[in-house]
Amino acid sequence: AMTHPLWPEIDRVTREQLSYAQQDVDGGIWQLFAEEGEMKMYRRELEEDGLVVDPLKAVHQIRGASAHEMAHHFWSPDVRFEWETTLEQVTVLDRISEDTLLFLQLHKRVWPTAQRDALFWSHIREIPKSDPANCDAHDTWIVCNKSSEHPDAPNDGKCVRVDLTICFVCQTFIDPPVAEGESVSRDNLLTKITYCSVVNPGGWAPASVLRTVYKREYPKFLKRFTQYVIDKTADQPIAF
Ligand SMILES: O=S(=O)(CCO)c1ccc(-c2ccc(C3CCCC3)c([C@@H]3C[C@@H]3c3ccccn3)c2)cc1
């Protein structure tokens, strides 16, 4: 709840990530490295202590599912294995509040690097209409994932612990607009997605291997995830 010791960090980081996600990808610092249909993926080449960190920013737009549906399925532990292909284990260590969970994830080993795990809080919230970040969207949702500590998941050296900050921002526009009182169909839902990720691999990994994995895995993940939500919600009433 709001009184949880992590709450101030969760609130601050979520706000910071929302504004970071909404900054335009000016061609200057961001390098377009993948483009498929409406999906465009950018990265910045960045190394910290010789480790590839390469911040990533992806923008995508889809029809047929709402911002709430996209954000909810990205956040929900129950469906994670239905779309995430790089995980071996997912554990929810703590339910910090109704909309904030503490995850421990074991990632599949990326040869020849050591196996990685990730310990992070995951917070979902709707951005109120009054918030200027919402601009003219029908609804705006954000999921923010940020590495954290937890007594039940000490960094025991069996795995290399990554450090990650991730945000998944979704905005739904009703396009074309429908008259008051008219029902909205799924075809009218135009949802814009911005996905930002900074993953520090936490220990040595060859730059060439990581950059190859990033180039392969990120486009695959965003395409697979969005299609999964569209398919899963197709015959259900729209959840805004
Ligand atoms: O958006 S999320 O929160 C979705 C919840 O799972 C998330 C996304 C990605 C990661 C992640 C963690 C570790 C690693 C590497 C680092 C060295 C060896 C493994 C990677 C590499 C980049 C590749 C990758 C990219 C996309 C998806 C999965 N794998 C990614 C973690 C969380």
The ligand as a MOL file (V3000), in Angstrom:
LIG
                    3D

  0  0  0     0  0            999 V3000
M  V30 BEGIN CTAB
M  V30 COUNTS 32 36 0 0 0
M  V30 BEGIN ATOM
M  V30 1 O 10.1650 -6.4230 -20.3510 0
M  V30 2 S 10.3820 -7.3700 -19.2790 0
M  V30 3 O 10.2700 -6.8630 -17.9300 0
M  V30 4 C 9.2190 -8.6780 -19.5130 0
M  V30 5 C 9.1760 -9.5960 -18.3370 0
M  V30 6 O 10.1100 -10.6280 -18.5560 0
M  V30 7 C 12.0040 -7.9890 -19.4660 0
M  V30 8 C 12.5880 -7.9730 -20.7210 0
M  V30 9 C 13.8820 -8.4580 -20.9010 0
M  V30 10 C 14.6200 -8.9470 -19.8200 0
M  V30 11 C 15.9810 -9.4780 -20.0340 0
M  V30 12 C 16.7500 -10.0090 -18.9970 0
M  V30 13 C 18.0080 -10.5280 -19.2850 0
M  V30 14 C 18.5260 -10.5060 -20.5800 0
M  V30 15 C 19.9140 -11.0210 -20.9390 0
M  V30 16 C 21.0480 -10.2250 -20.3500 0
M  V30 17 C 22.2430 -11.2090 -20.4480 0
M  V30 18 C 21.6700 -12.5600 -20.8090 0
M  V30 19 C 20.1440 -12.4720 -20.7000 0
M  V30 20 C 17.7560 -10.0010 -21.5830 0
M  V30 21 C 18.2760 -10.0690 -22.9550 0
M  V30 22 C 18.1500 -8.9990 -23.9020 0
M  V30 23 C 17.5190 -10.3610 -24.1180 0
M  V30 24 C 16.0580 -10.4270 -24.1500 0
M  V30 25 C 15.3500 -9.4410 -24.8250 0
M  V30 26 C 13.9610 -9.5150 -24.8210 0
M  V30 27 C 13.3500 -10.5350 -24.1540 0
M  V30 28 C 14.1260 -11.4540 -23.4720 0
M  V30 29 N 15.4700 -11.4170 -23.4870 0
M  V30 30 C 16.4900 -9.4450 -21.3250 0
M  V30 31 C 14.0120 -8.9530 -18.5600 0
M  V30 32 C 12.7100 -8.4580 -18.3790 0
M  V30 END ATOM
M  V30 BEGIN BOND
M  V30 1 2 1 2
M  V30 2 2 2 3
M  V30 3 1 2 4
M  V30 4 1 2 7
M  V30 5 1 4 5
M  V30 6 1 5 6
M  V30 7 1 7 8
M  V30 8 2 7 32
M  V30 9 2 8 9
M  V30 10 1 9 10
M  V30 11 1 10 11
M  V30 12 2 10 31
M  V30 13 1 11 12
M  V30 14 2 11 30
M  V30 15 2 12 13
M  V30 16 1 13 14
M  V30 17 1 14 15
M  V30 18 2 14 20
M  V30 19 1 15 16
M  V30 20 1 15 19
M  V30 21 1 16 17
M  V30 22 1 17 18
M  V30 23 1 18 19
M  V30 24 1 20 21
M  V30 25 1 20 30
M  V30 26 1 21 22
M  V30 27 1 21 23
M  V30 28 1 22 23
M  V30 29 1 23 24
M  V30 30 1 24 25
M  V30 31 2 24 29
M  V30 32 2 25 26
M  V30 33 1 26 27
M  V30 34 2 27 28
M  V30 35 1 28 29
M  V30 36 1 31 32
M  V30 END BOND
M  V30 END CTAB
M  END
